[in-house]
């Protein structure tokens, strides 16, 4: 392994030591966050920054609290996989309503700690079993947590009924695909809990066995496969003395709960979606009776794009703030009581709250590779740039204090800006990014497809270069962004002698809703056609790209794209490395797949067209298949089915099946695979 790969592996891709998971507390006076002690320290500690002084204090060190931690509890491990947590130690925390206390789970144990004038050392809270997802109430006097699918309160005891269901956690579809990773919420008075009840008894089981350890039993979990049953999700209010009230809505028509929470002691707001996600309802519920009423309805003939973080929400004057598409699908906009507040020139991405009487939003005003921070007057729609330089900028807001994070070619910086104009920067102890990469960003074809080209740092114009396509390409995602972290590994690939091309084909995010919806009822044709068209357009502009030697690599949907490229367009692509590829979407999950393709029983031809299994006899180019045998997102059976079909058809290929490796490829696995892929492409493209 060379120096870059070794450094990337030991620093978790340059993330260890960087502050993360920021939360404001005490009306913006405290900024809580996680950070390890340096670039090779994998264990995140819990810190707080006092915005009145700028002083940082480490409140909890996981190695002091658990010197011999042992393995993560299964529920915690799966939650970390859903939320893509890589670091060890304290993976997440939750604050009390006043923002002065935090609770966190650590290898199944539960701890609380207080900041500010009454700061305390971490105190362990006794639990009934391996604790996961603890949440303190408003004043920190009680903590709810889940152990073995049972919801508990400490001090106290079990609060959920013994009915065979899972209580207090998000089901797979919500956590993986809908953006809801929690399953219980305290009322503002800290007495009552809103809790999700999840019945997965109708779902099939997915099994994992580690062939490297045949002495260990197999592990299984409930999986909602496309066209099959979903989990039955209910919301219940659990009160004092065993009082239980079920929230009422048509769960048969709207089975997905994508968000929930308390608006006040007398009102719960939650968002539900129909199975195909064409209709999203914001509902208000009375916690005393469970009765609900509809506050807003968002519909789309194809699908409603995944919710904009921060909305739906109620403004101070009672009007409802929601997301909507502008006419013709040119922009994702904000609407107040159904009337558009922003127009075609603003691609809204998130609502962060209020600042100085105006909404704070993240949006794109120019190229989709960039993101600005803006103030938006909810009465007039007037926009005022807050941070609008080149790069990707984001924001959190609390009581006049802002946390602004900027990523551009020079790195990533987080700045706290107080109401009186002072600024503090939380210390970043991570390894500096080794490369200052400025990819050549261009929009190509009649569709304005975003592309990026990275060349070797020592490239001499006129020297022909083999091409490596390195794209994700999946719906509602983005690769081509002005964030330097996205380009470090691609610069390494370029320095090995490739022209690295990344393409955000139609279906990806942030160009326009119409651009994203182009993959409705079919992934394969649009994805592959756009990748090919963009490659040819770039080669016409940059004649050093050698189209006689084109490799393609990717992971997850990018692995699907890579395998499809050599199976269906061997005239364009000459070798592929396909990792964790969902080779047949009939075996992928309900919420993701059906959003775009519909139900397989209603549209079997769509699923057949997008499956790679029938293409196996066509393989005429070198193909390297890679799968992690512990991947609970894209199950290894996807790769193994394609490998079996290739074997049955007599088509040579290579297969790497990695015991114990999950979808995230942590612990340096990604870098080891990059080294193996490099040897593969050097051999097959005759570098």
N, C-alpha and C positions, 0 to 999 in steps of 0.2 A: 504494500500500500504506500502510495507516494505521500509527500508532506501535506498537500492540501486535503486529501482524503483522511489522513490520520488526524489532522487538526479538526476537520469537520466532525469526525466521529467522536473525538474526545470532548468536544464542546457542544454536542447535540445540535450541530448545524449552526453554531455561533449564537445559541440561545442561553446556555447556562450563564448565570450572573446578570442577566438582563432583568430589570424589574417588570412585573406583569401582574395581571389580575387586580387592577386598581379599583378601589372603592372609597368614596368620600364618607366621612362620618362626622358627627357633632356639627352639623350645618356647615360643612366645608372646612372646618378647622383641622380635621385629621384626614390624612390620605393614607389608607391601608394598602399594602401590596405584598406580593411574594417575590423573593429573590434569594439566590444562593450566594455563597461567599466569593465566587470567582468563576472564571471561564471553564474550569474542569470539575467544578463541584456540582454534582447532580441533585443535591438535596436542597429544595426550597425551604427557606425560613419565612416566618411572618414578621413583617416590618410595619412601622407607622412613621409618617412624616408629619410633623407639627407645622402647619402653614403659617403660624404666627412667628416662628423662629427659624424654620428651615431645618431643624434638627431631626435626624433619623434615629429610630430606636428599634433594635431587634427585640421582639416580644416573645418569640418562640423559636427554638432551634430543635428540629426533629431528631437530631442525633443525641441530644441531651435527654429528650423525652423518651425515645425508643432506641437505646444503643444497639439492640439486637432485634430489628423489626420483624424479620420473617417475611413470608409471602403476603401479598395483599389479599384481603377477603375477595371472594369472587364478585360480589356486587360492586365493590369499589373498583376492582380492575375493569369491569365492563363499563362502569360509568366513566372512568378515565378514557377508555377507548372511544366511547361515544363523543366525548368532549375534546378528544385529541390531546390529552395531557401526556407529555413526555417525561417531564422532570419527576424525580422521586421526592420523598419528604412530604411536605404539606401541599397537597394538590389543589385544594380549594378551601374557602372559609366562608362564613356567613356572619353578618353583623346584626346586632340588636337594633331596634327601631331608633334609638338615640345615637347609634354609631359609635358607642364607647366600648362595646364588648364584642368579642369575636369568639366563635366556636369553630372547631375543625375536628375532623376524624383523622386518625393517624394509625394505619395498619389495624383498623378495627377498634381502637381505643378512642375515647372522646375527651377533648380538652376545651377549656375556656380560658380567656385572658382579657384583661381590662387595660385600656390605654388612658392617657391624660393624667389629671391630678391624682386620681385614685388608682394609678397603674398597679397591676399585680403580676406576679409570676404565673406561668400557666398552671392551672389546677385541673386534675383529672376528674371527670364526672363518671361515676359508676354506670355501667350499661348492662343490658340484659343479654347482649350477644354482640357479634362483630358489627359496629356502628358504621352507617353510611349516610351521607347527606344530612348532617345536623343543621338545625335552624333555631336560633334563639328567638324568644318573644320580644315584645317592645322594650321592656326594661331589663332584659337579660335574666330574669328570675327563673325562667323555665326554658328548656331546650327540647325540641322535638327531633327525633332521629328514627332511622329505620334499621332494624336488625332482623335478618331472616324473613323478610317480606312482611314484618309486623311494624306498625307505627307506635312508637313509645314517646312519653314525655318524662323528662328528668328535671326535678324530682317528681315522682308519681309512679307511672308504670304504663302498662299497655293501654292504648286508647282505641285501637282499631279492633273490630269484632273478629272472632275466630270463625271465618266463613270459607276458608280455603283460597281466598283471593290474595293478590299482592297489594299491599297498601303503602301509599306514601312515596312511590317511585314512578318515574316516567317509563312507559312501555317503550319497546325498541323503536317503533315507527316514530313516536314523538321525539325521542332523544336523537335518533340518527337523521331523520328527514324533516321534521317539523319545527325544530328550534326550541323545543321545550324539554329541558333536562331535569326538571324537578317535579315533585308530585305532592308537596304539602306546603301550606302557606298559613302563617299566623294572622289572626285578626289584629287590628290596631290596638285593641285593649289587652292583647296578650293572653286571652282566656280561651278562645275558641280556635279550632284549626279547620281549614278547608283541606280536604285530602282526596287524592285520586284513588279509586278502587279499580284494580286491573284484574280482569279474569282472562287468563290465557289458555284455558282448558281446551278450547276448540282449535288451537293452533298446532301445527305439526312441530316436531322437535328436530332441531339440528344438533348433530353429534360431532364431537372432536375427540380424537384419540392421538396420543403422541407416539408415533412408531419408534422414536428413539428411546422411549421409556415404556416398554410393553407391560411392565409390572404395575403401572398406574391405571386407575379406572378411567373410562371415557367420561367426558363432560358434555352436558347438553343444555340447550336453552330453547325457549319458544320463539319461532320465527314466522313472521307474517308474509308468506310467499304470494307473489302476484296472482290474482284471481281467487285466492283462498280466503279463509276467514281472517279478520282482524281481531285484536284484543277488544274485549268489551270494557270500555272505560266509562266510569261514573264519577261524579264529584259529590262528595258528602261534606256536610258541616258537622264536626264532632265537638260537642260542648261539654260543659260540666255535668257530672252525674250521669254520664252515659247517653246524653241527648244526641240524637242523630237525625239529621235532615238531609234528604237527597235533593240535589238541584234537578229541576225538571226541564228537559228539552227533548226534541225528537232525535235521540241518539241513533236510531235506525237510519235516518236520512243524513244526519251529521255526526259520523262516528269519531271524527278526529277533534281532539281538544288541543289547540296549538298554543294557547296562552291562558293564564288565569291569575287572579289576585284580588285582594281586598281594595276597593276604592274608599270605603269608610266602614265604620262599625256596623252600618245598616245596609251596605251594598257590596256585592261581589260582581266584578266584571270578568267575563271569560269569552274566548273566541273559539268557535267551532267551524268545521269545514265538512262538506260532503265528501264522499269517498273519492270522486274524481277531481276534487278541489276546484270546481267551477264556481262555487258559492261559499262565501265566508261571512259568518254572522258574528257580530259583537252583541253579546247578551248581558243584560243586567239581572242579577238575582237577589232576591230577598233572603238573607241567611236564616231568618226566623221561620219562613214557610217553604223555601225552595222554589217558589214561583219565579218565572223569568219573563222578561220582555225584550223584544228586539230593539237595539239602538241603531244599528247600521247593518247594511247588507252590501257586499261587494261581489259582483259577478263578472264572469268572462266566458265567452263561448268555447275557449280552449282550456285554459286554466288560469286561476288567479296566482300571480307570481308570489313566491314565498314572502311572508309579511315583512314590511319595513320595520326594523327594530325601533321600538319606542311608540309605535301606534298599532292599533287604534287607541285613542286617548281622548279624554274629556278636557276641554279648555276651561279656564276659570269662569267664563260666562255660561258654561253648560253646553256649548256647542261641541259636536263630535269632530275630531281630527282623524281622517282616514287617508289611505292611499288610493290613487286612481290613475288610470292611463289617460293621457291627453288624446283628443280625437285623432284617429289614424294610427295610434300606438307609437307616437314619436318619442314620448317621454313618460317616465314614471313620476307622477306628480303627487302633491298633497291636496286634499279637499277638506273643506269645512262644511259640515252638514250637506255633503254631496256636491257643493260648488267648488270648482277648481280654484286653488290658491296660487299654484305655480303653473308655468307653461312649458312649451316645447324646449326651451333653452336650458332647462334645469332637470337633470336626472337625479332625483332624490334617492338617497341610499339609507339614511338613518335619521331619526329625530332623537337628539340627546337631552332635551329638556328645555328649560327657560333660562334666559340671561338678560337682565336689564329690560324686562317686560316683553322680550321677543323670543321666538323659538330659536333654538340652536340646532342646525341641521348639518349633516354631511351630504354633499351632492357633487355631481360632476357638471361643470360649466363649459368645459372645453373638450379635450380629447378624453375618451373613456379610460385611458391609462392613468389619469390624474383624478384626484379627489380634493375638493375644497371644503372649508368650514365657513358657514354663513349664518348670519342672523336674519330671521324672517319675521316680518310684522304680520301677525295673524289677522289683523284688521284690513290691511291694504295690500298684502303680498309683496311689499317692498323688501328687496334683498340688500344686505350690507355684508361685504366680504370681511371675514374675521382673520382667516389664513387662506391665501389664495395663490401662493407661489407654486413653482413646479414641484411635483411630487404627489404623495398620498398623505393627506392630513386627516386626523380624527380628533374627537373631542369628547370629554365628559364634563358635566356641569353640576354644581351644587351650591346654592345660596350665594351666588355671585362669584364663586371660585371656579376656575376652569383648569382642566388638565388637557393640554394640547400636545398631541404626538405627531411628529412630522417625519416622513421617510422620503429621502431623495438620494441622488447619486452620492452624496457625501456621508450618508449614514442615517441612523434613526435617533431621534431626540425626543424626550418627554419634558415638558415644561409646565409647572404649576404657576398660574397667574391669579393673584388674590384681588379682591375688590378694590384695594387701595393701590394697585399697580405694581406690587412687588412680585418678583419671579424667583422660583426655586426649581432646581433640576434634580430629581431623584438620581442617585448615583447609579451608573450603569457599569457593572463589573464584568461584562461579557467580553469575549475575544473580539477585537476590532475586525470588521469584515476585511478579508485579505485583498479583495479586488475593488477598485472603483470602476464599476461597469456602467457604461452609457450605451445601452443597446440602441440600434437604429430602429426607431418606431415608425411604421408606415401603415397607411390604410390603403387596401388594394381591392381590386375587382369592382364591379358595379354595386356590390353590397357594402362597400366600405369596411372590409374585414380588417380588424386590427392585427398587425404582425410585428414581430421583433426579429432582428438579425444581430447575432453576436459573432464576431470574427476573432481569430487568434490575435493576441496582443502584438505578436511579431509579424503579422500578416504583411506581405509585400503585394501591392496591387499588381494584378496580372498573373498571380499564381493561382491556379485552379484548385479548388477545395472540394472534397466530398461533403455532402450535406447530411446533417443529422437533424431530423424533425423531432422536436421535443415539446409536445403539446399535451394538454389534458383534454380539451375539447368538449367536455360534458356540459349539459344544460345547467343554467343558473350558476355558473362558475366563471372565474376569470384568471387567465395566465398573464396576459400582456398588461402589466401595471408598472408604474414608475417607482417601484419599491426595490431598493438594492438587494434585499434578502432573496428575491426571486431569481437573481441573475448570477449568484456566486457559483453554484454548481454548473450552470450553463457556460460560464466563462472558463471553468476548468475543462469542460468538454471541448470548447473551442480551442483551447491551448493544446489539446491533443491532436489538433490538425483538422478540425471540422469547421464548417460554417453552420452554426446552430440556428435553426429557424423555429420560431414559436408562433402559432396561429390560433387566434380566438375565432373559430368558425361561428356561423349562425347557430343560435341556441345558447351561446354563452351570454354573460351578463353585461349590463351597463352601456351598451350601444343604444338600444331602444327596446321597448317591449315587443315591437313587431319583429325585430331582429332575433330576440330570444324565442319567440313563439314559432319560429320557422321550423322547429323540429317536432311540432305537433304531429302525432301519429306516424312517427318514423325518425329514428336516430341516424341510421347508417348512411342513407343517400346524401342528405344535406351535409353531414359531418365530413364524409370522405370527399365529396365533390368540392367543398370549400377549401379543404386542406390542399387538394391537388391544384385548384385554381390559384390559390394564394402562392403556393410554391412556384408555379410557372410565372406568375406576375413578378415575383421578386427576382427570379432568375433573369427575366427580361431586363430588369433594371440593374442587376448586379451580375455581370458576366463572369465573375470568378466562381460562381456556384456551378459545380459540375453535376449536371442532372443525370449523368451516367453512373453515378455512385451516390445513392440516396439511402440512408438508413433511417429508421424511425423507432423511437422508444417511448414508453409511457407506463403509468401505473394506474390501476383502477379503470375509470373510463378511458384514460390515456392508454392503458394496456389493451382495452377493447379496440380503440382506434388503431393501435400499432399492429395487432394481429389482423384486423380487417384490411389494413393497407396492403400487406403482402398477399393476402388471400384473394382480394378482389382487384387490386391494381398492381400486379407484378411488373407492368410496363413502366411504372413510375417509381415504385419502392423496391429496393433490392435486398434488404435484410431488415429484420424487426426483432426487438426485445420487448415482450409483452408481459407486464407484471400485474398480477391480481385482476385479470380481465374478466368482467361479467360476460361470458361468452354466449349466454342464452338468458334473456331477460324474463323468461317464464319462471326462472328460479331465483330472481332477485325480489326485493321486498315490495310490498303493496304500495306504500305512500309515494315512493320515488317513481316507480315504474308506471303505475296507472295514471299518475298525473300527466305524463307525456304520451303514453301509448294506449291508454284505455284499458279495459278489462280483456285479458287474453281470450276468454270465452266469447266476447263480443267481436273481437278483432284478431282472430287467429292469424290472418295473413300478415298483419303488421309484425307480430312477434316472430313469425317464420322468416320474414324478410330481414329482420334485424338480428337473427341468430347467426352465429358463425359456424355452428356445427355442420350444416349442409355444405359449407364451402370447403370443408377439410380435403376432399379429393382434388381440389384445384391447386393446392400448395405447390409452388415451384421455386420458391425463394427460401433462404435460410430463416428459420424462426426459432427463437429462444423463448420458451414459456417459463414463467416464474410464479410461484405461489407460496404463501405462508400457510403452513398447515394448522395454525391457530387463528386464522383470519375469520372473525365472526361477522364481518361486513360483506365482503365478497368471498363466500365460502370456497375452500379449495376445490370442491367438486366442479366448479365452473371450469377451471383450468384442466382438471383431470378428464372431464368429459371431452374437451377439445383434443387433448392428447390421445384419448382412446379412439376418437373418430379418425385422427390422423394416422394412428397405428393401423386401424382397420383398413384404411385406404392405401396403406403402404407408403405413406409420405414421411420421409425422414424429418426429424425435428429434435430439438434439445429441450429437456425439462429439468428445472431446478425446483424441488419440493423441499421447503425449509421447515424442519420441525421447530415448534415453539414460537414461530414468528407470526405476528399479528399484522393487520392492515397498515399500521403505522411504521413498520420496519424500524423499531428503536434499537438502541444499544450498538450503533455502528453497523447494523445490517445493511442499511442503504448504501453506505460507502463501500462495503465489501462487494455488494452487487454491482456497483458502478465499475469497480475494477474488473470484474468478470465480464460485464457488458462491453467494456473497452476492448478486451482481448477478442471478444466475439466480433465486434465491428471491424477491428483491424484485420482480422482474418478474412471476413466475408466481403469487405469492401476493398481489400488489397491496398491498405494504407502503407 
